């Protein structure tokens, strides 16, 4: 799941930007862009985990209640 969130077109573009910044000697800017990429991966992974958890709770039916299945005559 983390791999799917880390290798996106946005992050690949930012990785190229980091490489270019480091090539020209802008190390502090490279660290900043790297932090943006890390934050993007973290937020995307958390959103994916929350969505998976909620979708899983929708798939399982609620437990049957005893009073619904009992016939009173």
C-alpha positions, 0 to 999 in steps of 0.5 A: 500500500505504501508503494502505491502511494509513494510511486505516483506521478506527482512524487516522481516529478518531485523526485526529479526536482530534488535531483535537480536541486541537489545537482545545482547545490541547493541542498536546503531546498532539496530537503524541503521538497523531500519533506513535501514528498514524505508528507504526501506519502504519509497523508495518502497512506493514512487516507487509504488505510481509513478508506479500507477500514471503512469499506471493510466495515460496510461489507460485513453485515451487522450481527443478527439480533435475537429478538428479531429472529424469535417468533412470539405466538 
